[in-house]
Amino acid sequence: MNDRIGLSEQPPEGDAVQRLRWLREEVVPILEHARAHPELLLTSDQLRRNLSDHIRSIVFRHQ
């Protein structure tokens, strides 16, 4: 799997069959990969720090 895992956009709310397919094809494999490789996951503190750093970099860029 790639280092960066992303999901495609969810189908429109009205299309239940498409949403189930999206969950099965996109979400489930990522969750299974996460369970198999927990060492690749971030802690909540790491995630918060990364997001804060990213937001700061955007704010400073646009000042």
N, C-alpha and C positions, 0 to 999 in steps of 0.2 A: 504494500500500500504506500501511497505517497506520504511524504512528511506532513504535508498540509492536506487535511481531509475537509472537503466541503460538500454541502448539500445543494442540490438544485432547488429552485423556487418551488414552494408548495403549489399544488393545483388549486384552482378556485374552490371556495367553500362548498358550492352546490354540487360538486362532482365527487360523490362518496367513493365510487369505484376507483377513480384516479388517485384520491387521497390514500386509499388502502394500498394501492400499487406503489405509490411513492414511499409510504412507510415500509413496506416489505422490501423494496428494491434499494432504497437509499438509507433509511434510518437503521434498520435492523443490522445490515452488514457493519455499519460504523460502530454500533453498540457491541456487537460480537467481537470486533477487532479490539475495542477498548477493554473488554473483559479479558481477552487473551493476552493483552500487552499493557497492563496497568502502569508499567514504568514510563510509558509515553504520555500519560495524563498529567495535567497540571493540578496543583493544589489550588484551593480557592484564593490563598494569598498570592500565589504566582500569577494567577489569572488577573486578579485585581491590580497587581503591580504592572503587568504587561499592558492592560487596558489604560491605566492611568498614564503610563509612559507614552503610549500611542496617542492618546487625546492631547497630552501636553505638546507633543511634537507637531500635531496639527494646529493647535492654537498658536504656538510660536511661529509657525510657518506663515500664518495669515495675519500677523501683526505688523 
